Amino acid sequence: MSTITNAANARRRRRMITYLWILALAILTISLIYWEKTALLYILATLGVTALLVIVARADLARSETVSTGTRDATNATDIGSGVTSTFGSKPPR
């Protein structure tokens, strides 16, 4: 029972840290706009987008798909269409 409680506390703590980060960044952004420091805001936004792109570029997305449960994934167009016969041009039944 204590492991469930510890897991719930850890999730709550991570959520609170996330909310604090959001609040701090919102205050920073609003204050930079208020004091008309748009040049600094522009630089910080550019660095933030660059960091996000680096994180996405380094993510091993191909490996995460192969490590999954091993079942056929319906996200691939060939998997979706496999075994489906075409009915194009056929007449509908009466």
Helices and strands as residue ranges (DSSP letters): H 2-34, H 38-58, H 61-67, H 77-81
